């Protein structure tokens, strides 16, 4: 098993010294220390996208996870998070764009290069349809593209994750301004010295960011 790496972004400010964070995910402490930025003064709603800290979790970790972020030493504005180990494409987009029509030749190429296990996992019998040349754009393109996007995972590339945070509270007080799915994914909680942010994090590494 490999570890997936998470990079947390946002901004922080300490009048002296550093802003420090203790973060737990699913009851496990994943980070404890000073953040990388303690000098960015906030002016209104936070927008500065600095890398604050990094942590790792087992690549199989996903689902509903309870998170706590305890802050000392100053103010922390918690932005978005990037992670790695996302699927890569088998056939590049350049070829797919140049061969959008499902001719007999392109269907043979797709079947040969993507393979039966991935194709049939998306739609039973899809591989045989491609071999026979009977697949259609209307009925099968979505499943072909989905199968093609599930090659090996890449540890070198980071993507912004769909950071769904529910039940956001600071020291037990709910953040009432956060209600819609877009708010939950894009809201930057502002946590002051001595405060603790808690939320329920729905994590799926294969759901694109909003």
C-alpha positions as CSV (number, residue, x, y, z in Angstrom):
1,X,0.0,0.0,0.0
2,X,1.1,3.5,-0.7
3,X,0.4,6.8,1.1
4,X,-1.5,9.6,-0.6
5,X,-0.1,13.0,0.0
6,X,-2.3,16.1,0.8
7,X,-1.2,19.7,0.5
8,X,-3.3,22.2,2.5
9,X,-3.5,25.8,1.2
10,X,-4.7,29.1,2.6
11,X,-3.1,31.9,4.5
12,X,-2.0,32.6,8.1
13,X,-0.7,35.4,10.2
14,X,1.1,35.7,13.5
15,X,2.1,39.0,15.1
16,X,5.1,37.2,16.4
17,X,6.5,33.7,15.9
18,X,4.5,31.1,13.9
19,X,0.9,29.9,13.5
20,X,0.8,26.2,14.5
21,X,-1.8,23.6,13.7
22,X,-2.7,20.2,15.1
23,X,-4.9,18.3,12.6
24,X,-6.6,15.0,13.1
25,X,-8.5,13.0,10.4
26,X,-10.7,10.1,11.4
27,X,-9.3,10.3,15.0
28,X,-5.7,10.1,13.8
29,X,-3.2,13.0,14.2
30,X,-1.9,13.7,10.7
31,X,0.0,17.0,11.3
32,X,1.3,18.9,14.3
33,X,3.6,21.9,13.8
34,X,4.1,25.3,12.4
35,X,2.5,26.2,9.1
36,X,4.7,27.4,6.2
37,X,3.2,30.9,6.1
38,X,2.7,33.1,9.2
39,X,3.1,36.5,7.6
40,X,0.1,37.0,5.3
41,X,-2.2,39.6,6.8
42,X,-5.9,39.1,5.8
43,X,-7.8,42.0,4.3
44,X,-11.5,40.9,4.1
45,X,-12.3,37.5,2.9
46,X,-9.2,35.4,2.5
47,X,-8.0,34.7,-1.0
48,X,-4.2,34.1,-0.8
49,X,-3.4,30.5,-1.8
50,X,-0.2,29.7,0.1
51,X,0.9,26.1,0.8
52,X,0.5,25.8,4.6
53,X,1.2,22.2,5.5
54,X,1.4,18.7,4.1
55,X,0.3,15.3,5.5
56,X,-0.2,11.8,4.3
57,X,-2.8,9.0,4.7
58,X,-3.1,5.5,3.4
59,X,-4.3,5.5,-0.2
60,X,-7.3,3.4,0.7
61,X,-8.7,6.0,3.1
62,X,-11.9,7.6,1.9
63,X,-15.5,8.1,3.0
64,X,-16.9,10.2,5.9
65,X,-14.0,11.4,8.1
66,X,-14.2,13.6,11.2
67,X,-11.6,16.4,11.1
68,X,-10.3,18.7,13.7
69,X,-7.9,21.7,13.1
70,X,-6.7,23.3,16.3
71,X,-4.9,26.6,15.9
72,X,-2.4,28.4,18.1
73,X,-0.1,31.4,17.7
74,X,-2.3,33.5,15.3
75,X,-5.0,33.4,12.6
76,X,-5.4,30.6,10.1
77,X,-7.6,30.9,7.0
78,X,-8.2,27.3,5.7
79,X,-8.4,27.1,2.0
80,X,-8.5,24.2,-0.4
81,X,-6.4,21.0,-0.5
82,X,-4.6,19.2,-3.3
83,X,-3.9,15.5,-3.3
84,X,-2.0,13.0,-5.6
85,X,-2.4,9.4,-6.7
86,X,-5.1,10.2,-9.2
87,X,-5.9,7.9,-12.2
88,X,-4.2,8.6,-15.5
89,X,-5.4,8.1,-19.0
90,X,-4.5,5.1,-21.1
91,X,-5.1,6.7,-24.5
92,X,-4.2,10.4,-24.5
93,X,-6.8,13.1,-25.1
94,X,-5.1,14.2,-28.3
95,X,-5.9,10.8,-29.9
96,X,-9.4,10.8,-28.6
97,X,-10.1,14.3,-29.9
98,X,-8.7,13.4,-33.3
99,X,-10.8,10.2,-33.5
100,X,-14.1,11.2,-32.0
101,X,-16.1,9.1,-34.5
102,X,-16.4,5.4,-33.6
103,X,-15.3,3.8,-36.8
104,X,-14.5,0.1,-37.0
105,X,-10.8,0.9,-36.8
106,X,-11.1,3.3,-33.8
107,X,-13.2,0.8,-32.0
108,X,-10.6,-1.9,-32.5
109,X,-7.9,0.4,-31.2
110,X,-10.0,1.3,-28.1
111,X,-10.7,-2.3,-27.3
112,X,-7.1,-3.3,-27.7
113,X,-5.5,-0.5,-25.7
114,X,-8.1,-0.1,-22.9
115,X,-8.7,-3.8,-22.5
116,X,-11.7,-5.9,-21.5
117,X,-11.5,-5.7,-17.6
118,X,-11.8,-1.9,-17.6
119,X,-14.3,-1.6,-20.4
120,X,-16.7,-4.3,-19.0
121,X,-16.4,-2.8,-15.5
122,X,-18.0,0.4,-16.8
123,X,-20.6,-1.5,-18.9
124,X,-21.0,-5.2,-19.3
125,X,-20.3,-6.4,-22.8
126,X,-18.7,-3.1,-23.9
127,X,-15.4,-4.8,-24.9
128,X,-17.3,-7.2,-27.2
129,X,-19.3,-4.3,-28.8
130,X,-16.0,-2.5,-29.6
131,X,-14.5,-5.7,-31.1
132,X,-17.6,-6.2,-33.2
133,X,-17.6,-2.5,-34.2
134,X,-21.2,-2.0,-32.9
135,X,-20.6,0.6,-30.2
136,X,-22.1,4.1,-30.7
137,X,-21.2,7.5,-29.4
138,X,-24.7,8.1,-28.0
139,X,-24.8,4.9,-26.0
140,X,-21.2,4.1,-25.2
141,X,-18.9,7.1,-25.3
142,X,-19.3,8.0,-21.7
143,X,-18.4,4.5,-20.5
144,X,-15.4,4.3,-22.9
145,X,-14.0,7.6,-21.6
146,X,-14.6,6.4,-18.0
147,X,-12.7,3.2,-18.6
148,X,-9.9,5.0,-20.4
149,X,-9.4,7.3,-17.5
150,X,-8.6,4.5,-15.0
151,X,-5.0,3.7,-15.8
152,X,-2.4,3.5,-13.0
153,X,-2.4,6.2,-10.4
154,X,0.3,9.0,-10.6
155,X,2.0,10.1,-7.4
156,X,3.8,13.0,-9.2
157,X,0.7,15.0,-10.2
158,X,-1.5,16.9,-7.7
159,X,-5.1,18.0,-8.3
160,X,-7.5,20.2,-6.3
161,X,-9.8,17.9,-4.5
162,X,-13.6,18.2,-4.0
163,X,-13.3,19.3,-0.4
164,X,-16.8,18.6,0.9
165,X,-17.0,19.8,4.5
166,X,-20.2,19.3,6.5
167,X,-21.2,20.5,10.0
168,X,-18.5,23.1,10.1
169,X,-18.1,24.4,13.7
170,X,-15.5,26.6,15.5
171,X,-15.4,25.7,19.2
172,X,-18.8,24.0,18.8
173,X,-20.5,27.0,17.2
174,X,-21.9,26.3,13.7
175,X,-20.8,28.4,10.7
176,X,-24.2,29.5,9.7
177,X,-23.1,31.1,6.4
178,X,-22.1,27.7,5.0
179,X,-25.2,25.9,3.6
180,X,-24.9,24.9,-0.1
181,X,-22.7,22.3,-1.6
182,X,-20.6,25.0,-3.3
183,X,-20.2,26.9,0.0
184,X,-19.1,23.7,1.7
185,X,-16.4,23.0,-1.0
186,X,-15.2,26.6,-1.4
187,X,-15.7,28.3,2.0
188,X,-12.4,29.3,3.8
189,X,-13.0,29.1,7.6
190,X,-11.1,31.7,9.6
191,X,-9.8,30.2,12.8
192,X,-8.2,32.4,15.5
193,X,-5.5,31.6,18.1
194,X,-6.8,29.1,20.6
195,X,-9.8,28.0,18.5
196,X,-10.6,24.6,17.0
197,X,-12.3,24.0,13.7
198,X,-14.3,20.7,13.4
199,X,-16.1,19.3,10.4
200,X,-17.2,16.1,8.7
201,X,-15.2,15.5,5.6
202,X,-16.7,13.4,2.7
203,X,-13.6,12.3,0.8
204,X,-13.5,10.6,-2.5
205,X,-10.2,10.9,-4.4
206,X,-11.9,10.4,-7.8
207,X,-14.5,13.1,-7.6
208,X,-13.3,16.3,-9.4
209,X,-13.3,19.6,-7.5
210,X,-16.3,21.9,-8.0
